[in-house]
Amino acid sequence: MILVGFVFVELRAREPIIPLDLFRGRDYSVSMAAVFVFGVAMFAAILFMPRFYQTVRGISATASGYYIWPLLVGLIGGSIGSGLLITRLGRYKWLMVAGAVLMVIGGYLLTGLTADISDWTLWAYMLILGLGIGPSLAGFTVVVQNSVPLSRLGIATSTLTFLRQIGASVGLAVAGTVFSTEFANRLPHTLAAHGVPQQAIPQLVKLSELLQSVGNGRRVLEQIFAGPAAVLIPKIVPAANDALALAIGDLFWVTVIAGVLGLSFTLMLRDRGLRSALEIRAEASGAQMEPTLA
């Protein structure tokens, strides 16, 4: 209902936030759809991987940012590299398709995340994912700007950014829901696997929100399991970390599904070349003459 209301208002507005007439162009509409789902895919990784390092590996918030450097290198390098290649080749479709394929592969590899995965393996997976997401950052900007009149470059580019941000917000909400649900579902099994008595598991499941936080709620656990029961804490903490790692791996299915959708949209792009400098000058000259003739 909200979406229907938004479209109705935009159709009647004198200066709409998103000019809907631009969506009549195939490359434009496909690019906007792809950017939205790639936004969903991207932010799940960026936001939850530092949480993995802080909680499971027990490192500081600052250090966790350093530990996701391969993801950021892939994002930045893929974005810059794809922009340079598009400029040199004058084409963009198959470069974008290759990036989407890498995104799906990287997301799929990260669905196998576990608490004891080696840093080098995890860095390799994040690099692949980053290299897959990177081309979508610069590439679709080129596609959109290449598919609209020069007089509407600004609104087209801002709409692209807006939909990417909306996709990121939706992705964060979906990923957070998947993570919380899967953590609660996996926690009883990991607790049992680490030798926690069955009678204590229901009580710990009620504390799932606390156990998934940084530090695993050790102070609260020490109050609950005091005296002889304190021997359970060294079993509870690694069990909670196992569940957390597996739950983060599960949310990367959101990245995979979004990546497959983005790949489908990217395949629908026409394999067009970039506008030449002569075409741009001719279009600009025509746009300048129109007010004069009027």
Legacy VTK file of the C-alpha trace (Angstrom):
# vtk DataFile Version 3.0
C-alpha trace
ASCII
DATASET POLYDATA
POINTS 294 float
0.000 0.000 0.000
2.817 2.404 0.822
4.477 1.704 -2.550
1.174 2.219 -4.400
0.637 5.494 -2.554
4.186 6.624 -3.357
3.724 5.908 -7.079
0.371 7.724 -7.095
1.883 10.829 -5.472
4.942 10.779 -7.750
2.742 10.606 -10.862
0.863 13.716 -9.770
3.760 15.735 -8.339
5.093 18.719 -10.292
8.648 17.966 -9.149
8.728 14.259 -8.196
11.528 12.761 -6.118
11.776 9.930 -8.648
10.622 10.890 -12.167
8.756 7.745 -13.217
8.852 8.572 -16.924
12.569 7.685 -16.959
11.651 4.082 -16.142
10.273 3.703 -19.655
13.864 3.157 -20.776
14.885 -0.478 -20.513
18.497 0.025 -19.450
17.476 2.666 -16.918
14.772 0.598 -15.231
16.874 -2.579 -15.219
19.826 -0.682 -13.719
17.687 0.756 -10.936
16.348 -2.695 -10.055
19.863 -4.143 -10.062
21.260 -1.350 -7.887
18.485 -1.899 -5.355
19.189 -5.631 -4.930
22.968 -5.128 -4.965
22.457 -2.635 -2.128
20.679 -5.405 -0.225
23.611 -7.755 -0.884
26.402 -5.338 -0.007
25.498 -4.039 3.419
24.876 -7.436 5.014
28.578 -8.226 4.635
29.896 -4.802 5.586
27.913 -4.635 8.827
28.038 -8.216 10.095
31.642 -9.237 9.389
33.047 -6.746 11.980
30.568 -8.217 14.453
31.992 -11.681 13.774
35.508 -10.496 14.572
34.482 -8.567 17.676
32.380 -11.344 19.213
33.898 -14.611 17.998
37.532 -13.518 17.781
37.307 -11.083 20.700
39.108 -8.165 19.030
38.330 -4.466 19.410
35.883 -2.520 17.258
38.779 -0.607 15.685
40.734 -3.764 14.887
37.644 -5.439 13.403
37.563 -2.702 10.770
41.131 -3.598 9.803
40.259 -7.299 9.585
37.706 -6.740 6.815
40.327 -4.995 4.644
40.035 -7.572 1.793
36.327 -6.772 1.438
37.048 -3.049 1.280
40.006 -3.541 -1.091
37.745 -5.587 -3.363
34.981 -2.989 -3.218
37.245 -0.035 -3.950
39.484 -1.869 -6.419
36.533 -3.405 -8.253
34.809 -0.048 -8.506
37.878 1.849 -9.749
39.047 -0.970 -12.006
35.658 -1.462 -13.637
35.371 2.284 -14.248
38.748 2.339 -15.972
37.945 -0.733 -18.062
34.572 0.634 -19.127
36.235 3.879 -20.195
38.882 2.019 -22.171
36.641 -0.635 -23.742
33.592 1.559 -24.272
31.350 -1.330 -23.157
29.965 -2.328 -19.802
27.495 -5.229 -19.908
29.769 -8.270 -19.673
32.059 -6.619 -17.152
29.004 -6.038 -14.964
27.862 -9.625 -15.493
31.279 -10.930 -14.408
31.075 -8.810 -11.260
27.629 -10.168 -10.405
28.885 -13.747 -10.859
31.780 -13.063 -8.466
29.341 -11.590 -5.958
27.229 -14.739 -5.999
30.330 -16.932 -5.641
31.711 -14.847 -2.761
28.374 -14.798 -0.973
27.997 -18.559 -1.385
31.472 -19.212 0.022
30.657 -17.100 3.076
27.524 -19.148 3.798
29.970 -21.772 5.088
31.314 -19.435 7.791
32.304 -21.144 11.043
33.896 -19.948 14.278
37.192 -21.726 13.551
37.638 -20.622 9.941
41.163 -19.366 9.241
41.735 -15.663 8.637
43.363 -16.307 5.253
40.395 -18.329 4.023
37.953 -15.717 5.244
39.999 -12.923 3.676
39.968 -14.747 0.335
36.184 -15.120 0.478
35.707 -11.452 1.385
38.029 -10.346 -1.420
35.985 -12.308 -3.971
32.772 -10.802 -2.637
34.234 -7.284 -2.682
35.485 -7.684 -6.254
31.988 -8.788 -7.212
30.207 -5.879 -5.561
32.711 -3.232 -6.701
31.716 -3.053 -10.394
28.103 -2.350 -9.457
29.132 0.830 -7.627
30.733 2.548 -10.611
29.305 0.537 -13.493
25.634 1.238 -13.031
26.331 4.941 -12.664
27.870 4.806 -16.144
24.954 2.749 -17.490
22.336 5.148 -16.143
24.169 8.269 -17.290
24.606 6.686 -20.714
20.887 5.939 -21.063
19.283 9.314 -20.215
19.438 12.744 -21.884
22.222 15.043 -20.699
19.657 17.421 -19.221
18.549 14.678 -16.795
21.898 13.298 -15.687
21.583 14.836 -12.230
18.162 13.428 -11.386
19.048 10.017 -12.827
22.243 9.771 -10.768
20.556 10.929 -7.570
17.758 8.387 -8.091
20.407 5.690 -8.440
21.974 6.690 -5.115
18.568 6.897 -3.458
17.553 3.378 -4.527
20.936 1.979 -3.463
20.377 3.462 0.016
16.841 2.063 0.174
18.219 -1.340 -0.825
20.821 -1.082 1.929
18.119 -0.307 4.513
16.001 -3.230 3.361
19.052 -5.502 3.312
19.996 -4.547 6.853
16.462 -5.248 8.112
16.265 -8.611 6.338
19.780 -9.671 7.350
19.158 -8.691 10.981
15.951 -10.734 11.062
17.614 -13.766 9.473
20.568 -13.513 11.857
18.466 -13.293 15.040
16.186 -16.137 13.952
19.003 -18.453 12.915
21.036 -17.724 16.039
18.085 -18.707 18.257
17.509 -21.846 16.163
21.142 -22.970 16.189
21.971 -22.145 19.804
20.357 -25.255 21.408
22.317 -27.549 19.081
25.676 -25.860 19.649
25.123 -25.779 23.407
24.374 -29.495 23.434
27.411 -30.183 21.223
29.652 -28.405 23.754
28.342 -30.484 26.653
25.957 -28.004 28.283
23.346 -29.961 30.325
19.961 -30.219 28.639
18.127 -28.645 31.579
20.188 -25.439 31.276
19.609 -24.980 27.525
16.056 -23.480 27.662
17.251 -20.823 30.111
20.212 -19.971 27.863
18.005 -19.765 24.770
16.032 -17.046 26.564
19.340 -15.180 26.897
20.131 -15.496 23.166
20.162 -11.717 22.651
22.707 -11.368 25.431
24.861 -14.273 24.206
25.163 -12.808 20.704
26.504 -9.501 21.995
30.177 -8.580 22.217
31.602 -10.357 25.254
28.761 -12.927 25.240
27.329 -11.409 28.416
29.984 -12.957 30.619
29.106 -10.804 33.646
25.489 -11.936 33.555
26.538 -15.545 33.025
28.838 -15.324 36.052
25.898 -14.168 38.147
23.563 -16.877 36.891
26.080 -19.716 36.949
27.839 -18.982 40.228
29.708 -21.424 42.416
30.081 -24.984 41.057
27.919 -24.144 38.022
30.611 -21.698 36.818
32.326 -24.611 35.054
29.596 -24.341 32.419
30.638 -20.848 31.301
33.702 -22.057 29.303
31.282 -24.350 27.452
28.527 -21.778 26.947
30.720 -19.049 25.418
32.241 -21.130 22.575
28.808 -22.653 21.920
27.329 -19.163 21.568
30.179 -18.147 19.252
29.619 -21.236 17.098
25.933 -20.355 16.800
26.797 -16.741 15.993
29.248 -17.695 13.226
26.756 -20.126 11.696
23.964 -17.541 11.885
26.121 -14.944 10.100
26.890 -17.583 7.468
23.145 -18.161 7.043
22.432 -14.485 6.426
24.797 -14.570 3.440
22.065 -16.500 1.653
20.426 -13.072 1.466
23.531 -11.912 -0.421
23.369 -14.944 -2.717
19.677 -14.487 -3.521
20.099 -10.739 -4.056
23.178 -11.421 -6.195
21.275 -13.872 -8.404
18.493 -11.319 -8.862
21.071 -8.637 -9.660
22.753 -10.972 -12.165
19.389 -11.577 -13.836
18.764 -7.845 -14.156
22.298 -7.255 -15.444
21.834 -9.873 -18.157
18.807 -7.884 -19.350
20.997 -4.859 -20.146
21.577 -4.153 -23.811
25.206 -4.449 -24.897
25.509 -0.807 -25.901
28.616 1.279 -26.313
29.218 4.536 -24.491
28.191 7.774 -26.147
31.030 9.331 -28.072
32.348 12.807 -27.340
30.843 13.946 -30.671
27.392 12.656 -29.681
27.627 14.348 -26.303
28.622 17.682 -27.871
25.797 17.416 -30.407
23.240 16.663 -27.693
24.553 19.489 -25.527
24.374 21.922 -28.440
20.798 20.862 -29.164
19.809 21.350 -25.525
21.295 24.862 -25.541
19.498 25.821 -28.771
16.039 24.810 -27.556
15.565 27.735 -25.095
16.879 30.175 -27.713
14.409 28.948 -30.353
11.597 29.068 -27.820
LINES 1 295
294 0 1 2 3 4 5 6 7 8 9 10 11 12 13 14 15 16 17 18 19 20 21 22 23 24 25 26 27 28 29 30 31 32 33 34 35 36 37 38 39 40 41 42 43 44 45 46 47 48 49 50 51 52 53 54 55 56 57 58 59 60 61 62 63 64 65 66 67 68 69 70 71 72 73 74 75 76 77 78 79 80 81 82 83 84 85 86 87 88 89 90 91 92 93 94 95 96 97 98 99 100 101 102 103 104 105 106 107 108 109 110 111 112 113 114 115 116 117 118 119 120 121 122 123 124 125 126 127 128 129 130 131 132 133 134 135 136 137 138 139 140 141 142 143 144 145 146 147 148 149 150 151 152 153 154 155 156 157 158 159 160 161 162 163 164 165 166 167 168 169 170 171 172 173 174 175 176 177 178 179 180 181 182 183 184 185 186 187 188 189 190 191 192 193 194 195 196 197 198 199 200 201 202 203 204 205 206 207 208 209 210 211 212 213 214 215 216 217 218 219 220 221 222 223 224 225 226 227 228 229 230 231 232 233 234 235 236 237 238 239 240 241 242 243 244 245 246 247 248 249 250 251 252 253 254 255 256 257 258 259 260 261 262 263 264 265 266 267 268 269 270 271 272 273 274 275 276 277 278 279 280 281 282 283 284 285 286 287 288 289 290 291 292 293
